[in-house]
Amino acid sequence: MQRKIHLDRPIDLRRTLGPLRRGGADPTIRFEPDGVWRATLTPDGPAAEHLMTEPSAVRVEAWGPGAAWALEHAPALIGCLDDLGAFEAHHPLLRELRRRFRP
């Protein structure tokens, strides 16, 4: 199964999904030249997904009993549903990071 998520701003999958990684030997997520490979447990069962950046989009392929759930929730996973206007950076470090990485 697969889907394409059209983007209204650039995305860096490594920076976006990096916090999900639990150490360098985490077997559930891999950052490879062809994209991000991720294993997850969904309410429908386990799923494996491959997220790949394309011009103005992210293509997601998924396998396993939880594949449909993973595809449905992929936009939230990569931050497409985040309201950037509602984010208030109170700490100076967060303000600087937001300025530096703002789309």
N, C-alpha and C positions, 0 to 999 in steps of 0.2 A: 504494500500500500504506500502511496505517496501523496504529497500535497506541496504546493508552492505558496509561500507567504510573501506577498508583495510588500515592500518596505517604503515608508515615507521618510526615512532617515537612514544613514549608514549604520551598520552594526559590525562589531568585532566579536565573533563567536567565542574566541579564546577569553577575552576579558569578561564577556557576559556570563559564560558558563564556567569559567575558572573557579569561582568560589564553591562550586559543587564538588570539586575534586578534593579528596581526602588523602593528601600525600602523593608523592610521585609514583607509588606502586598501586594506586587505586585501580582495581580491575573494572570498575563500572563506568569509567569515562576515559577516553583517549583523544588527544588532540593530534591529528595527523595532517599532512599536506592536503589531503582530499576532503577535509572537514572534521567534524567532531562525531565520534562514535560514543554512544551512551546506552547503558543498560539500566532499566528502571522497573520498579514494581508499581503497577497501576491498580485501581480498584477492579479492573477486569482481568488482571493477571500480569505476568511479566511481559516486557517489551524491550526490543532493541531498536535504537533509532540512529540514523545517520543524517546529520545536518550539514548542508553544503551551501556556502555563500555563492550567489550568482549576482550579476549586475541588477541592482534594485530588487533583489529577492533572496529568500532562503528556501532551498528545496529540502524537504524532509522525507526520508523513506523510513518505514517502520515495519517490524516483523513481530510475530508472537501474538498470544491471546489479547494483550493490551495494546496492540498496534493502533486500533481505531481511536482509543482514548488518548494515546500519546500524540497522534496527529491532530486531534481536536484541540489539545491543550498546548501545542507547540508555540502558537503566538504568545501566550502568556509566559512560557518558559524563556523565550528570547527577548522579552521586554516590550513587545509590540503593543501591549495593552496598558503600559505604564503611562500615566499622565505627567509628563515632564513639567508642565506648568504648575502643578500642585506641589512640586518638590521645593522645599525651602532649605537652603544650605546655611545653617546657623553657625557652624564651626568654620574657622578660616581655611582649614585644609579642604573641607568639602566644597567651599566656595571656589577655591583654586582648581580643584579637580573638575568641577562642573564647568568652569570657564575654559579649561584646557581641552576637555573632551566633549563639549557641547556640539551637537550636529549643526 
